[in-house]
Amino acid sequence: MTTSTPRQRARLETEAQITRIGNQMLDADGLDGVSLRAIARELGIVSSAIYRYVKNRDELLTILIRDAFTSIADEVDAALESNESVLTVGVTMIAWSRRYPNRWALIYGTPVPEYQAPRDETVVPGTRIMVTLTNLVAKSSAAQTKNQVPPAHALDALREGLRELGLEPDDQVIMRTVTVWAALIGLINALRFGQFGPGNDQVEDELMQGLVSTLGH
C-alpha cells in the first residue's frame, strides 16, 4: 500500500484549490474571467509559482473541462440510482446546466479558439454520459423498433468510438442514441443560449419531459 508524502498531499490540495478557484472564476465571469495570475493571487503565492502546478492556460482549461464533465456525469449517475431512464438523464443534465451555465458552455458550447483538448485526459470523462445513454437506449423498448438507418459505412466512426469505450451496439441502437443525445444537447443549448427567447425559465423540465416523450422514451 502506497502512502503519500506530506509534499504530495500538499500538492494535491493545491491542485484541488486551483480547480475550485478556477471554477469560481468561470461561474462568475465566464471563460474570460479565468486567469492563472488571478488564481495565484487567490492562493497567496507569487504568479510565477502557479506554473509549478499548471503549465499554461491550456492546461488549466483541460483541468476545468475534465472537472465539469466529471461533475455532470457524477450527478447523472447518482440520479439514475433511484430512477433509471432517459428522462432522468435529461432532467439531471438540464438542472446542472442551470446551476453552472458557464461550465455547460465550456463543455458543450462553442469550441475555445486555438485550444485542442487532449484526448487522453478528456475522452473518458467526456463520454461517461454517452456510455450511460447508449446502455439505456439499448435496454429500452423503443430500441426494438426498426427504423431506417444510414448505410453501414456512415456509422463507422461512431461504431469505432463506441467500441473503444467497450460498447458494441447494433446500428439501430447507435442511430437512436445519436438522435436522443443530439436532442438532449440541442434543447439544453437552445435554453441556455437564449435561442427560444425569454419566458422558458420555469418550464425547462416540462420541455425536457415533452422532448423525451416525443422521442419515445
N, C-alpha and C positions, 0 to 999 in steps of 0.2 A: 504494500500500500504506500503510495507516494504522498509525502507530507510537504505542503507548500512552505516556503520560507517566508519570514516577515517581509522581505523585499518583494517577493512575488505577490503576496497578499496586498501589499500597499499599491503595487502596480495595477492589480485587478480592480481595486477600489477606485483608483484614479481614473481608470478607463471607464468604469461604471458612471462616475461623476461626469466625465466628458460626454457620454451618451445622454445622461439626464439633462445636462445644461444645454447641449445641442438641441434636444427635443423641445426644451422650454423656449429657446430662441425661435425654432421653427414654428411652434404653435403660436407664438406672439406676433411674429413679423414675416412669416414665410421664409423661403429659402434665402432671400436677400438679407435677412437678419441674422443668418448663421455665419459666425466668424471665429476662426481659430484664436485670433488675438483677444476677442471678447471672452471666449471661454477661458483663456489663460488668466484674464483679469478676475473672472469669477472664482477661479481656483486659487487666486492669490499667488500666482507664480509669474516669473518674467515670461514674456511672449516667446522667447526662443526655447524655453523649457518644454512647451507644449509639443514640440516636434520630437521629443523622446517617446511620445505616446502615439501621435498621429503624424504621419509623414507630410501630408498636404491636405488641401481641401477635398480632393477627390476621395481620399481615404476616409475623411470624415463623412462625406456623402454616403459612401458604402456602408459605414457603421450605422448611420441613421436609416438607410434603406433596409438593411438587414434587420434592424430592430423593429421597424414599422411592420415588415412582413411577418416577423415572429409574433408581434403583439396582436395583430388582427387574426392570425391563424390560431393562436392560443385561445382567443375568445370564441372563435368558431368551434374549436374542439370542445371547449367547456360547455357551450350551449347544446351541442349535439349529444352530450351525455344524457340529457333529460328529454330531448326531442329530436330524433334523427330524421331529418327531412331537408329537402332543398330549400323550403321556405325558411327553416331555421338558419341556414347558411346566409340567405339573402337578408333577412331582418337583422342578423348579427353584424353583417358587413355594413349595412346602411347605418346602424346605430354607432358603430365605430367611426364611420366617416363623418357623422355629425359631431362627435366629440373631438375628432382630430382632422379637420378638413385640410389643413396644410400637409399633414403626413399622408393623407389619402392622395393629395395632388402630387406629392413626391413619388409615390409608387405606382399610381395609376393615371396620372395626368400627362402633360406634355413632357417628353424626354428633356433632361437637362442638357443644354448645349455643350458640346465638347467634352461630355462625360460618357464613359463607357463602363457600365457596371461589370465587375469581374465575375464571370460565371461561377467560378469555384466557390465564391462567397455568397452569391445571391440566388442561385438557381434553386437550391434545396428549400430555403425559407420562402422564396417567392412562388413556389409551386405546391406548397402544402395544401392550400385550399383547393387547387385544381385536382390534386390527387383525391382528396376527400369527395369532391363533387363527382368525379368520374366513378368512384365506387358507389355513391348514392344513386347516380343515374343508372348504372348497370343493374342495381337491385330493384329499381322501380318498375312498376307495370308498364309505364309509358315506354320503357326501353324495348319492350317486347313488340311494340307496334312497328311494322316495317314501313319506313319512309324512303323516299328516293335519296340516295347519297351520291356524292360526286364520284367520278371514276377513281379507282383504287389509287392511282399514282398521285392524285391530288391530295391525298391524305398521308402520303409517305412521310413527310417531315413531322407531322403531328404524331403519327404512329411511332416513329423512331424516338421522338421526345418522350412519349409516354412509356415506351419500352425502357428507356434509360432510368425512368422513375420506378421501374418494377411493375408496370401495368401492361397488360396485353388485351385491351378491349377490342371487340369487333368494330367494324366500320360504322354500324348503326349507333353504337354507344359513343364512339368518337364524335360523330357529327352531332348527336343530341347534346353531348357535353359542351361542345363548342357553342351550340346555339344557346344553351342555358347560361353559360359563362358570359358570352357576349351580351346577352340580355341583362344580366345582373349588373355587370360593369357599366353598360350603357345607361341604364336607368340611374344608377348612383351618380355617374359623371354628369348626366343631364341635370340632376337636382343640385349637386354640389357646385357646378359651374354656371348655374342660372339659366340653362338652356330652355327651361319650361316657363321662365318668368316668375314673378312673385306669387305668393299665395299657396305654396305647397308645403310649407314648413310643418304643418300639423297633420298632414295626411301621407307622409312618406311611407310609413309602414303599410298603410292601406293600398298605396300604389304598388308596393312590392308584393303584397298578397295577391293583388289582381294580376300582376305580371306572371308570377309563378303559376297561378291557376290557369292562365291563358296558355302557358307552356305545357300544361298537362301534368304538373307535379304537385 
